[in-house]
């Protein structure tokens, strides 16, 4: 990842902003990252990225419904790859 590349949390926040608004999306990405990986920001390993996406699933299911949440997680996984 180059210095100008967005962190996984930033990529996730950008995508979530479409559904939650920018401030809530940024906070959700940070809090889920901290809970899932112990780090609120910065680069993550593939395993940490997978844990972060899993941590987002309950919230997204509640807000978007199961099918839409799972579609969004697949999209996020592609963004992070």
PEJODA-V752797 format. One line per field, one symbol per residue. phi: phi as a letter, one per 30 degrees, with the letter a starting at -180 (. if undefined). psi: psi as a letter, one per 30 degrees, with the letter a starting at -180 (. if undefined). burial: I if it has 24 or more other ideal C-beta (glycine too) atoms within 12 Angstrom, else O. A space follows every 10 residues. Layout:
BEGIN
phi=???
psi=???
burial=???
END
This chain:
BEGIN
phi=.deddddedd ddddddedcc iddddddddd ddddddbibd ajdbdedddd ddddddeedd dddcjedddd dddddddddd d
psi=klffkkleee eeeeefffef leeeeeeeee eeeeeefgkf llkkleeeee eeeeffeeee eeefleeeee eeeeeeeeef .
burial=OOOOOOIIII IIIIIIOOII OOOOIIOIII IIIOOIIOOO OOOIOOOIIO OIIIIIIOII OOOOOOOOIO OIIOIIOOOI O
END
